[in-house]
Amino acid sequence: MLFALLLAAVPAFAESVTVRLDLSDSMRAALARGDMQGIALTMGGRTVVTKDETTVFDVAPGKAALHAILMARHGNYALEPNDLDVDVKPGAVVTVPIPWLFVTRSVTLHGKPVHGYMDLIPSNVAHGPSYSVPFDDAGRFGVPLPHAGAYDAQVWWNNRGQSASVAGIEMRGSEARIELPEGRIAGRVVDADGKPAAGVKVKALLNASTPRPRGGLAMTDADGNFAVEGLSAGTWSVTAADKPVRDVVLRDGESKDGLLVHVGSSVTVHLDLSDSVREAIARGDVKNVLVAIGNRSVKTTATTAVIYNVAPGPTKLRTLLITPAEIYALDPSGTPVDVVPGGELMVPVHALFVTGTIALHGKPLRGQMEVWPSAVSRDAWGIAVPFDEQGRFAFPLPRAGQYDLQVWWKTTDADGGFTVEGLIGGTWKLSAAGQPAEAIVLDNGGRKDGVLLRVGH
């Protein structure tokens, strides 16, 4: 499979290198089912996305590094080690071992599916690479893992409002169910005046010798109520707004309710929302506004929020919009503020929230685009925006104005056919696999079919 790209001039000579993928049966089956979208191979500045077990690269002779990325439906995974050294010369053949295991399972709590995502880490390492995977409304997920064995999971659900950890999950590739433990700690959080404290982060950390910390999390609701669920048997240290509360002992499946927690001084944050953001919240395009002061934060859809146990003095305030697809920082560097206990802060959230669809020839595209202001360099400022099967997108911009887009979607097939689309009128330079070809002149809305590109020596 080849990608035809619009590129600058490249060396006019190259050698053909045959890349063979030594796939595990599990990965081969995942590619056939469509659970794996393909494998991206990059070498010598050329990139090929393929499902085939043999691929030919045309790259400049000499030493080159081959980089492989596994492309699952929900994200990409880099092979370890990251690069293979290749000596590019006539007739060169390189084999890329991919013994990975593709795991399909589901996640439930109290027998009901959980919708969220989790991070998986091999149980036998204290610090190592993690593999993030979402699961759908039915709790189902599929993820490539470097090997079979036991993995620890940190599971998030309820729009990141709840979390629990599970240790020693055996990943063997068969369809199975991960049942979260049924222990829980529940109660209510109040402020210094005895009033309900909403949006407080309550954590429970297991007091045990484990390779990595195990814990659960919950956010208090408008009445200050919380429930940390998915907890195993053991002694759990409970904190609220990062302040210690008490230890709680749980047996298997036990619930401890009625815990009353007091928090200290607070800062009231008033959100000055633009009409665009206010409407996006009402539609559900924005799930939450996250406001962080120092190392304390709160998520809200209201115009007023309270953050507890904030240290007084100068610090930075950051504002993020959480959408169903992404999290967008409105002020990446943060805004300087001076925190006074019991004080109030006004936070302007004047973003422009943009929704729409992207189509080609009247048909929706699925992929992603990069967006940046036309007046600045693409490298200086930009955001990545996904669009779904219907071509729909929704994202915030710091201000109205003119922006440039780079849109990505698949346009090639397995028979060497290609279509470069979405072009305006002008003169375009073509290259394929690094080989420069003829220049193509297009009128606005015009097309040139039947272009033959040759690759090789």
ChimeraX attribute file (.defattr): number of C-alpha atoms within 10 A of each C-alpha:
attribute: neighborCount
match mode: 1-to-1
recipient: residues
	/A:1	17
	/A:2	23
	/A:3	21
	/A:4	19
	/A:5	15
	/A:6	13
	/A:7	14
	/A:8	10
	/A:9	13
	/A:10	13
	/A:11	10
	/A:12	13
	/A:13	15
	/A:14	21
	/A:15	20
	/A:16	20
	/A:17	24
	/A:18	18
	/A:19	18
	/A:20	16
	/A:21	18
	/A:22	15
	/A:23	17
	/A:24	15
	/A:25	14
	/A:26	16
	/A:27	22
	/A:28	19
	/A:29	14
	/A:30	22
	/A:31	21
	/A:32	12
	/A:33	10
	/A:34	12
	/A:35	20
	/A:36	24
	/A:37	20
	/A:38	21
	/A:39	22
	/A:40	17
	/A:41	19
	/A:42	18
	/A:43	22
	/A:44	20
	/A:45	13
	/A:46	16
	/A:47	18
	/A:48	18
	/A:49	21
	/A:50	19
	/A:51	18
	/A:52	14
	/A:53	14
	/A:54	13
	/A:55	17
	/A:56	17
	/A:57	24
	/A:58	22
	/A:59	26
	/A:60	22
	/A:61	17
	/A:62	12
	/A:63	12
	/A:64	18
	/A:65	16
	/A:66	19
	/A:67	20
	/A:68	24
	/A:69	17
	/A:70	21
	/A:71	20
	/A:72	21
	/A:73	14
	/A:74	15
	/A:75	14
	/A:76	19
	/A:77	17
	/A:78	15
	/A:79	17
	/A:80	13
	/A:81	8
	/A:82	11
	/A:83	15
	/A:84	15
	/A:85	12
	/A:86	18
	/A:87	14
	/A:88	24
	/A:89	16
	/A:90	13
	/A:91	9
	/A:92	13
	/A:93	15
	/A:94	17
	/A:95	13
	/A:96	17
	/A:97	12
	/A:98	18
	/A:99	17
	/A:100	19
	/A:101	23
	/A:102	27
	/A:103	20
	/A:104	19
	/A:105	17
	/A:106	19
	/A:107	24
	/A:108	18
	/A:109	15
	/A:110	13
	/A:111	11
	/A:112	11
	/A:113	19
	/A:114	23
	/A:115	21
	/A:116	22
	/A:117	23
	/A:118	22
	/A:119	17
	/A:120	23
	/A:121	23
	/A:122	25
	/A:123	20
	/A:124	14
	/A:125	12
	/A:126	11
	/A:127	11
	/A:128	10
	/A:129	11
	/A:130	15
	/A:131	18
	/A:132	18
	/A:133	19
	/A:134	19
	/A:135	21
	/A:136	14
	/A:137	9
	/A:138	13
	/A:139	20
	/A:140	21
	/A:141	20
	/A:142	21
	/A:143	25
	/A:144	23
	/A:145	24
	/A:146	16
	/A:147	14
	/A:148	16
	/A:149	16
	/A:150	17
	/A:151	20
	/A:152	23
	/A:153	23
	/A:154	18
	/A:155	25
	/A:156	22
	/A:157	17
	/A:158	13
	/A:159	15
	/A:160	14
	/A:161	16
	/A:162	22
	/A:163	25
	/A:164	25
	/A:165	25
	/A:166	21
	/A:167	19
	/A:168	14
	/A:169	15
	/A:170	14
	/A:171	20
	/A:172	16
	/A:173	19
	/A:174	11
	/A:175	12
	/A:176	14
	/A:177	15
	/A:178	16
	/A:179	17
	/A:180	20
	/A:181	20
	/A:182	18
	/A:183	20
	/A:184	22
	/A:185	26
	/A:186	17
	/A:187	17
	/A:188	21
	/A:189	26
	/A:190	20
	/A:191	17
	/A:192	12
	/A:193	10
	/A:194	11
	/A:195	12
	/A:196	19
	/A:197	25
	/A:198	25
	/A:199	26
	/A:200	29
	/A:201	23
	/A:202	28
	/A:203	26
	/A:204	28
	/A:205	21
	/A:206	22
	/A:207	16
	/A:208	12
	/A:209	8
	/A:210	11
	/A:211	13
	/A:212	15
	/A:213	12
	/A:214	22
	/A:215	23
	/A:216	27
	/A:217	25
	/A:218	27
	/A:219	25
	/A:220	23
	/A:221	17
	/A:222	12
	/A:223	14
	/A:224	20
	/A:225	23
	/A:226	26
	/A:227	23
	/A:228	26
	/A:229	25
	/A:230	25
	/A:231	30
	/A:232	25
	/A:233	16
	/A:234	16
	/A:235	16
	/A:236	23
	/A:237	17
	/A:238	23
	/A:239	19
	/A:240	24
	/A:241	24
	/A:242	17
	/A:243	15
	/A:244	15
	/A:245	19
	/A:246	13
	/A:247	15
	/A:248	17
	/A:249	15
	/A:250	18
	/A:251	15
	/A:252	13
	/A:253	15
	/A:254	16
	/A:255	18
	/A:256	16
	/A:257	13
	/A:258	12
	/A:259	16
	/A:260	13
	/A:261	21
	/A:262	18
	/A:263	22
	/A:264	17
	/A:265	18
	/A:266	22
	/A:267	21
	/A:268	16
	/A:269	19
	/A:270	16
	/A:271	21
	/A:272	15
	/A:273	17
	/A:274	15
	/A:275	14
	/A:276	15
	/A:277	22
	/A:278	18
	/A:279	14
	/A:280	21
	/A:281	20
	/A:282	11
	/A:283	10
	/A:284	11
	/A:285	22
	/A:286	24
	/A:287	20
	/A:288	20
	/A:289	24
	/A:290	19
	/A:291	22
	/A:292	17
	/A:293	23
	/A:294	17
	/A:295	13
	/A:296	17
	/A:297	21
	/A:298	21
	/A:299	25
	/A:300	17
	/A:301	15
	/A:302	13
	/A:303	13
	/A:304	15
	/A:305	20
	/A:306	21
	/A:307	25
	/A:308	26
	/A:309	18
	/A:310	21
	/A:311	17
	/A:312	16
	/A:313	10
	/A:314	13
	/A:315	15
	/A:316	15
	/A:317	23
	/A:318	19
	/A:319	23
	/A:320	19
	/A:321	25
	/A:322	21
	/A:323	20
	/A:324	12
	/A:325	16
	/A:326	13
	/A:327	17
	/A:328	20
	/A:329	17
	/A:330	17
	/A:331	13
	/A:332	11
	/A:333	10
	/A:334	16
	/A:335	13
	/A:336	12
	/A:337	14
	/A:338	12
	/A:339	21
	/A:340	16
	/A:341	16
	/A:342	15
	/A:343	13
	/A:344	15
	/A:345	16
	/A:346	11
	/A:347	18
	/A:348	12
	/A:349	21
	/A:350	19
	/A:351	19
	/A:352	18
	/A:353	23
	/A:354	15
	/A:355	12
	/A:356	10
	/A:357	14
	/A:358	19
	/A:359	13
	/A:360	10
	/A:361	8
	/A:362	7
	/A:363	10
	/A:364	15
	/A:365	21
	/A:366	21
	/A:367	15
	/A:368	18
	/A:369	18
	/A:370	16
	/A:371	18
	/A:372	20
	/A:373	18
	/A:374	12
	/A:375	10
	/A:376	12
	/A:377	10
	/A:378	16
	/A:379	7
	/A:380	8
	/A:381	10
	/A:382	17
	/A:383	15
	/A:384	15
	/A:385	19
	/A:386	18
	/A:387	19
	/A:388	15
	/A:389	9
	/A:390	13
	/A:391	18
	/A:392	16
	/A:393	19
	/A:394	19
	/A:395	24
	/A:396	26
	/A:397	20
	/A:398	13
	/A:399	11
	/A:400	11
	/A:401	10
	/A:402	9
	/A:403	14
	/A:404	15
	/A:405	16
	/A:406	11
	/A:407	17
	/A:408	13
	/A:409	10
	/A:410	13
	/A:411	13
	/A:412	16
	/A:413	13
	/A:414	11
	/A:415	8
	/A:416	11
	/A:417	16
	/A:418	22
	/A:419	17
	/A:420	15
	/A:421	10
	/A:422	10
	/A:423	13
	/A:424	13
	/A:425	12
	/A:426	11
	/A:427	11
	/A:428	15
	/A:429	15
	/A:430	20
	/A:431	22
	/A:432	19
	/A:433	24
	/A:434	27
	/A:435	21
	/A:436	21
	/A:437	17
	/A:438	12
	/A:439	11
	/A:440	13
	/A:441	13
	/A:442	15
	/A:443	12
	/A:444	9
	/A:445	9
	/A:446	11
	/A:447	15
	/A:448	11
	/A:449	7
	/A:450	8
	/A:451	11
	/A:452	9
	/A:453	17
	/A:454	11
	/A:455	19
	/A:456	16
	/A:457	13
